[in-house]
């Protein structure tokens, strides 16, 4: 799973982000299951990346709901 950049996530439509969010959640659940069963040890970094990307998607969706303009925040 390649890390998605924030600008790439912002360019996606909401529908595409929701689809990607479902995929990421499924992948996270699979990895956590493998870790709990003792199958994988070294996936801590991968779990962190997945959780971060999921949080970024939620944040972008919420910003759109509130109609926050990111270019105004950077000034």
Secondary structure, 3 states (H helix, E strand, C coil): CCCCCHHHHHHCCHHHHHHHHHHHHHHHHHHHHHHHCCCCCCCHHHHHHHHHHHHHHHHHHHHHHHCCCHHHHCC
